[in-house]
Each structure stands twice: as C-alpha cells, then as structure tokens.
Amino acid sequence: MYRYDNEEPLSVGGWIGTLLVMCVPIVNLVMIFVWGFGNGNQGRKNYALAVLILSLIVTALFIVITILNGAAISQAFSEMQNLTTY
C-alpha cells in the first residue's frame, strides 16, 4: 500500500509554519478554509476542520449568552422604570 503526500505527517517545521500563519490576522481565516476544504495534508486538514467546528460552537454560545444578557438587562431596566414611576 502506498502513502500519498497528503497522508504524510507534518514535520515540526511544518507545524511551526502552520502556527505562524495562524498568528497573522485575516490570512489565518483564509488559510483555515483553504486547509480545511482543500486537498492538502490530512493532519493539517483535520486541524483546520477542528478549528472551524470549535469556532462555530464558540460563536453560537456567544450569541446565546449575548441574547440572554440583553434580555436580563432589558428586564432590569423595565423593573427599575416601574419602581421610579408612582
């Protein structure tokens, strides 16, 4: 059975390069999608897909928490206004 280039494990230098690219704003977003949906190294592809999945989960949690905080603040202002009006 033959191993293809995209199945070879990344070297230490390859991972250092990957992490350095992830430090550059905007470029990191583009590269995550390129690595995640391209035909490159399988290890890097799995890493990029994991980053995308975790980003979606964190974004969804952030949206839910923001909505809940907004509702709580709105409720608090509404109750405060009811207390000040006689």
Secondary structure, DSSP 8 states (H G I E B T S, - for coil): ----GGGS---HHHHHHHHHHHTSTTHHHHHHHHHHHSSS-HHHHHHHHHHHHHHHHHHHHHHHHHHHHHHHHHHHHHHHHHHH--
